[in-house]
Amino acid sequence: MAKAAKTAIKTKDQKAASEAKNYTKVIKAVRSQKSGAYTFKEGIIHKDKIKDFLSEK
């Protein structure tokens, strides 16, 4: 029975791993209007929404 439980856990991890491949960490440099220095905005974004994240101000 212990082997069956390990197999069930392994299956869940594979599904989570396949979902995780759809996300990407994106880092965007944003210039501060007040000081002119750059700050960085970062997020973990779904791969279909990367262009939206980079185009927003």
WONOR-V872027 format. One record per pair of residues at least 24 apart in sequence whose C-alpha atoms are under 8 Angstrom apart, sorted by the first residue. I is the first residue (numbers start at 1). J is the second residue. D is the distance in Angstrom with one decimal. If there is no record, write none. Layout:
BEGIN
i = (I/I)
j = (J/J)
d = (D/D)
END
This chain:
BEGIN
i = (22/22/23/26/28)
j = (46/47/47/50/54)
d = (5.8/5.7/5.4/7.6/6.8)
END
